[in-house]
Amino acid sequence: MKTAARSAGILLYRYRDGEPQVLLLHAGGPFWVHKDDGAWTIPKGEYGAGEEPLQAAQREFLEETGAPVSGAFMSLEPIRQRNGKIVSAWAVEGDFDPAQLRSNLFSMEWPPRSGRMKEFPEADRAAWFTLEQARTKMIAGQAALLDQLAQRLNGR
């Protein structure tokens, strides 16, 4: 039996006008270019068996945004996305200027069956959203992370 893929990510948040906002990345590549609602995600990526998940989450944040992340990380309960992938995430308060996004690239054949490889950024945009806005923008399976963050912040 195949084990589910595991990803680790960072849910960066900040406060503006007393309200929490979260940083989301828009998925890069030709499939996502004309999609908005449901096309945003926390910075995350897969990690191997010997890799510490929090370290993987920090590495993925750096690779997908171009900026390091540090702080008092709050562990959130892992979620399972519709594709079966298990996502472990940590919330941390911080700031990031979306104009400074410097995402790593991936290669794929484009257009399909053309025999030509093309590079695309893993994330082509970054933006801050209120929790309500983020529910609409992000991949549906990740909304539970927003619920957990809201509970944690209300209890602080």
C-alpha positions in Angstrom: 0.0 0.0 0.0 1.4 3.4 -1.0 1.8 6.0 1.7 0.2 9.4 1.3 2.5 12.2 0.2 3.4 14.5 3.0 3.9 18.3 2.7 5.0 20.9 5.2 4.1 24.5 5.1 4.0 27.9 6.8 0.8 29.9 7.5 2.3 33.4 7.9 0.0 35.9 9.5 0.0 39.6 10.5 -2.5 42.1 11.9 -3.8 45.1 10.0 -6.4 47.4 11.6 -6.8 44.8 14.4 -7.7 42.0 12.0 -5.5 39.0 11.1 -4.4 38.6 7.6 -2.6 35.5 6.0 -0.1 35.3 3.2 -1.1 33.1 0.3 0.7 32.2 -2.9 -1.0 31.9 -6.3 0.1 28.6 -7.9 2.3 29.2 -10.9 2.3 27.5 -14.3 -0.1 27.4 -17.3 -2.9 25.4 -15.6 -3.5 28.1 -12.9 -2.8 31.3 -14.9 -6.5 32.1 -15.4 -7.8 30.8 -12.1 -8.1 32.9 -8.9 -10.6 31.5 -6.4 -9.4 28.1 -5.2 -5.9 28.7 -6.8 -4.0 30.1 -3.8 -2.1 28.1 -1.2 0.2 28.4 1.8 3.8 28.1 1.0 4.4 24.4 1.3 6.1 21.4 -0.3 6.8 17.7 0.0 9.5 16.4 2.3 11.4 13.1 2.6 11.4 10.5 5.3 14.5 11.7 7.0 13.6 15.4 7.0 12.2 17.3 10.0 8.8 18.7 8.9 9.3 22.2 10.4 12.7 22.5 8.7 11.1 21.4 5.5 8.3 24.0 5.9 10.9 26.7 6.4 12.9 25.5 3.4 9.8 25.6 1.2 8.9 29.1 2.4 12.3 30.3 1.4 12.2 28.5 -2.0 8.7 29.7 -2.8 9.0 33.3 -1.6 12.7 34.1 -1.7 12.6 35.1 2.0 13.5 33.2 5.2 10.9 32.8 7.9 11.5 32.6 11.7 9.6 33.3 14.9 7.5 31.5 17.5 6.0 28.7 15.3 2.6 27.4 16.4 2.1 23.8 15.3 -1.3 23.2 13.6 -3.1 19.9 13.3 -2.2 18.1 10.0 -4.9 18.2 7.4 -5.6 15.8 4.5 -6.3 17.5 1.1 -8.7 16.0 -1.4 -5.8 14.5 -3.3 -4.9 12.5 -0.2 -1.8 14.6 0.6 -1.2 15.2 4.3 -0.1 18.7 5.1 1.6 19.6 8.3 1.6 23.4 8.9 2.9 25.9 11.4 1.5 29.4 11.9 3.9 32.2 12.7 3.5 36.0 12.9 5.6 37.9 10.4 5.5 40.2 7.4 6.4 39.8 3.8 6.2 42.3 0.9 4.4 40.5 -2.0 6.4 42.7 -4.5 9.5 40.9 -3.3 8.3 37.4 -4.3 11.2 35.4 -5.8 9.9 31.8 -6.3 11.9 28.9 -7.5 11.1 27.4 -10.9 9.9 24.1 -12.2 10.0 22.6 -15.7 7.3 21.0 -17.7 6.5 20.2 -21.3 4.5 23.2 -22.7 2.4 23.2 -24.8 1.4 19.6 -24.1 2.9 17.0 -26.5 5.0 19.8 -28.1 8.4 18.3 -27.0 9.4 21.7 -25.7 10.3 22.2 -22.0 9.4 25.5 -20.4 10.1 26.9 -16.9 7.5 28.4 -14.7 7.6 29.8 -11.1 6.1 27.6 -8.5 4.2 30.7 -7.2 3.6 33.6 -9.6 1.9 36.0 -7.1 1.7 36.6 -3.3 -0.9 38.5 -1.5 -2.3 39.1 2.0 -5.9 38.2 2.7 -8.3 38.5 5.6 -9.3 35.0 6.9 -12.7 35.4 5.2 -11.1 36.4 1.9 -8.6 33.5 2.2 -11.4 30.9 2.5 -12.5 31.8 -1.0 -9.0 32.2 -2.5 -7.3 29.1 -1.2 -7.5 25.5 -2.2 -10.6 24.2 -0.3 -8.7 21.5 1.6 -6.5 24.0 3.4 -9.4 26.0 4.9 -9.2 24.0 8.1 -5.8 25.6 8.7 -7.6 29.0 8.8 -10.0 27.6 11.4 -7.2 26.4 13.6 -5.4 29.8 13.3 -8.5 31.7 14.2 -9.0 29.5 17.3 -5.4 30.0 18.4 -5.5 33.8 17.9 -8.9 34.1 19.7 -7.4 32.3 22.6 -4.3 34.4 22.9 
